[in-house]
Amino acid sequence: MAIFRQYIAPLLVVLVFIVALVAVSARIFLPSDMAAPAPIGLIIHNL
């Protein structure tokens, strides 16, 4: 159990942080129309 607390758990935390950082940073490289929030009005209108 000590191996998990000392090595595996911190590694998982760092990996989750890196994945989240890459996902947020990827918006910089998207075209401006794709980086905008989804048009909610159109989605509700089509229902």
C-alpha positions as YAML, in Angstrom:
chain: A
units: angstrom
residues:
- id: 1
  name: MET
  ca: [0.00, 0.00, 0.00]
- id: 2
  name: ALA
  ca: [2.92, 2.37, 0.66]
- id: 3
  name: ILE
  ca: [4.14, 1.93, -2.91]
- id: 4
  name: PHE
  ca: [0.74, 3.08, -4.17]
- id: 5
  name: ARG
  ca: [0.78, 6.19, -1.94]
- id: 6
  name: GLN
  ca: [4.37, 7.12, -2.73]
- id: 7
  name: TYR
  ca: [4.60, 6.41, -6.45]
- id: 8
  name: ILE
  ca: [1.36, 5.46, -8.21]
- id: 9
  name: ALA
  ca: [-1.09, 7.97, -6.71]
- id: 10
  name: PRO
  ca: [1.13, 11.04, -7.33]
- id: 11
  name: LEU
  ca: [1.82, 9.78, -10.85]
- id: 12
  name: LEU
  ca: [-1.91, 9.47, -11.53]
- id: 13
  name: VAL
  ca: [-2.51, 12.99, -10.21]
- id: 14
  name: VAL
  ca: [0.23, 14.41, -12.43]
- id: 15
  name: LEU
  ca: [-1.07, 12.50, -15.47]
- id: 16
  name: VAL
  ca: [-4.63, 13.79, -14.94]
- id: 17
  name: PHE
  ca: [-3.28, 17.34, -14.59]
- id: 18
  name: ILE
  ca: [-1.26, 17.01, -17.81]
- id: 19
  name: VAL
  ca: [-4.24, 15.61, -19.74]
- id: 20
  name: ALA
  ca: [-6.45, 18.46, -18.50]
- id: 21
  name: LEU
  ca: [-3.78, 21.03, -19.39]
- id: 22
  name: VAL
  ca: [-3.43, 19.62, -22.91]
- id: 23
  name: ALA
  ca: [-7.21, 19.56, -23.39]
- id: 24
  name: VAL
  ca: [-7.57, 23.19, -22.32]
- id: 25
  name: SER
  ca: [-4.52, 24.32, -24.27]
- id: 26
  name: ALA
  ca: [-5.75, 22.63, -27.46]
- id: 27
  name: ARG
  ca: [-8.39, 25.37, -27.82]
- id: 28
  name: ILE
  ca: [-5.62, 27.81, -28.77]
- id: 29
  name: PHE
  ca: [-4.94, 25.88, -31.96]
- id: 30
  name: LEU
  ca: [-8.58, 25.42, -33.00]
- id: 31
  name: PRO
  ca: [-10.11, 27.71, -35.61]
- id: 32
  name: SER
  ca: [-12.04, 30.55, -33.98]
- id: 33
  name: ASP
  ca: [-15.44, 29.18, -35.01]
- id: 34
  name: MET
  ca: [-14.69, 25.81, -33.38]
- id: 35
  name: ALA
  ca: [-13.34, 27.34, -30.15]
- id: 36
  name: ALA
  ca: [-16.63, 29.16, -29.50]
- id: 37
  name: PRO
  ca: [-19.24, 27.62, -27.22]
- id: 38
  name: ALA
  ca: [-21.93, 25.51, -28.84]
- id: 39
  name: PRO
  ca: [-25.03, 27.43, -29.99]
- id: 40
  name: ILE
  ca: [-27.54, 26.26, -27.42]
- id: 41
  name: GLY
  ca: [-30.47, 28.03, -29.08]
- id: 42
  name: LEU
  ca: [-30.15, 25.98, -32.25]
- id: 43
  name: ILE
  ca: [-30.00, 22.71, -30.35]
- id: 44
  name: ILE
  ca: [-33.17, 23.48, -28.37]
- id: 45
  name: HIS
  ca: [-34.94, 24.73, -31.50]
- id: 46
  name: ASN
  ca: [-34.39, 21.45, -33.35]
- id: 47
  name: LEU
  ca: [-36.12, 19.43, -30.63]
...
